[in-house]
């Protein structure tokens, strides 16, 4: 929560967006980010939000031994998105 701006920031890694809401729960903005950017932090001094993410490999095929295969991160693609509001 950005107390100075009276705003809340909510990341949705699966929906690939960040929701900006006032403390009275009015949606101000909903903007896209990169897939996987679901962890979020706020710098109270500069009012920027940061979301770590990476690129992902293709999903493995479902097999009898692995019914819920997980995608893996592409090597060397880690990044931090910086968003100024």
C-alpha positions in Angstrom: 0.0 0.0 0.0 1.2 3.4 -0.9 0.0 5.5 2.0 1.0 8.8 0.5 -1.0 8.1 -2.7 -3.7 6.2 -0.8 -3.4 3.4 -3.3 -3.1 -0.4 -3.2 -1.3 -2.4 -5.9 -2.3 -6.0 -6.5 -0.4 -8.3 -8.9 -2.0 -11.2 -10.7 0.7 -13.4 -12.1 -1.7 -15.8 -13.9 -3.8 -12.9 -15.3 -0.7 -11.0 -16.3 -1.7 -7.6 -14.9 -1.4 -5.2 -11.9 -4.5 -3.7 -10.4 -4.3 -0.2 -8.9 -7.0 0.5 -6.3 -7.8 3.3 -4.0 -8.1 2.7 -0.3 -11.9 3.0 -0.8 -11.6 0.1 -3.2 -12.2 2.0 -6.4 -10.3 0.6 -9.4 -8.1 3.3 -10.9 -6.1 1.3 -13.4 -5.5 -2.3 -14.5 -2.4 -2.7 -16.7 -0.6 -5.6 -18.3 2.8 -6.9 -17.1 4.9 -10.0 -18.1 3.7 -13.5 -17.4 4.8 -14.7 -14.0 5.1 -11.3 -12.5 3.1 -12.0 -9.4 5.4 -11.0 -6.5 5.2 -7.3 -5.9 6.9 -4.7 -3.7 6.7 -0.9 -3.4 9.3 1.7 -2.8 7.5 4.2 -0.5 10.1 6.9 -1.4 9.9 7.0 -5.1 6.4 5.4 -5.4 7.6 2.8 -7.9 6.5 -0.9 -7.8 8.8 -3.8 -8.7 7.9 -7.2 -9.9 10.5 -10.0 -10.5 9.8 -12.4 -13.4 11.4 -14.5 -16.1 10.6 -16.1 -19.4 9.3 -19.7 -19.4 9.9 -22.8 -21.5 7.0 -24.6 -23.2 4.9 -26.7 -20.9 6.0 -30.4 -20.8 3.5 -33.0 -22.0 1.3 -34.7 -19.4 2.2 -38.3 -18.8 0.9 -41.0 -16.6 3.8 -40.5 -14.3 3.5 -36.7 -14.3 -0.1 -35.5 -14.5 0.7 -31.9 -13.6 4.0 -31.0 -15.2 5.5 -27.7 -14.3 6.9 -25.2 -16.7 10.6 -24.3 -16.1 12.3 -20.9 -16.3 14.5 -20.2 -19.3 18.1 -19.8 -18.2 19.4 -16.2 -18.1 15.9 -14.5 -18.4 15.4 -13.3 -14.9 14.3 -9.6 -14.8 12.7 -7.1 -12.5 9.9 -4.9 -13.9 10.0 -1.4 -12.6 6.7 0.5 -12.9 6.4 4.2 -12.0 2.9 5.3 -11.1 
